[in-house]
Amino acid sequence: MNNNKERRKYKRVSVHIPVKYRALNSSPDDPNISTVTKNISERGIRFRASEFISIATRLVMEMDVPLLNKPIKAISKIAWIQKTPAGNDYEVGGYFLEMAKKDKEIISEYVGNVDYKDDPEQDKPKKDNSSK
């Protein structure tokens, strides 16, 4: 039996939100790196990076959530990184360490309001291994 049940405690949705980040220990004058999210939840984020980021690195992140006048700011910690199958980019997963209470509420509401029909990851057909 193939059990692909989602084990995450928090809903994660595939959305492409503009993000800027820099290492927490870098100078505030250092330029931010721009990318977009692959998916997001109340507790974490997945995004693409053009360069390797070490596990446990802390990042200062600014996310431009649609319909907001100012970016959501957070400090996140990198939990995993893997090279993409094609190209020289990386997929990166991190979880939020610090975020203002109001920003947490906004992320929670945003994730809760994204409809799965708008989520391309949810539209992928599931493999049916029952006939094999």
PyMOL commands that set and color helices and strands:
alter all, ss='L'
color gray80, all
select helices_A, chain A and resi 101-113+116-118+120-123
alter helices_A, ss='H'
color red, helices_A
select strands_A, chain A and resi 12-13+18-23+33-41+44-49+58-63+72-83+90-99
alter strands_A, ss='S'
color yellow, strands_A
deselect
rebuild
show_as cartoon
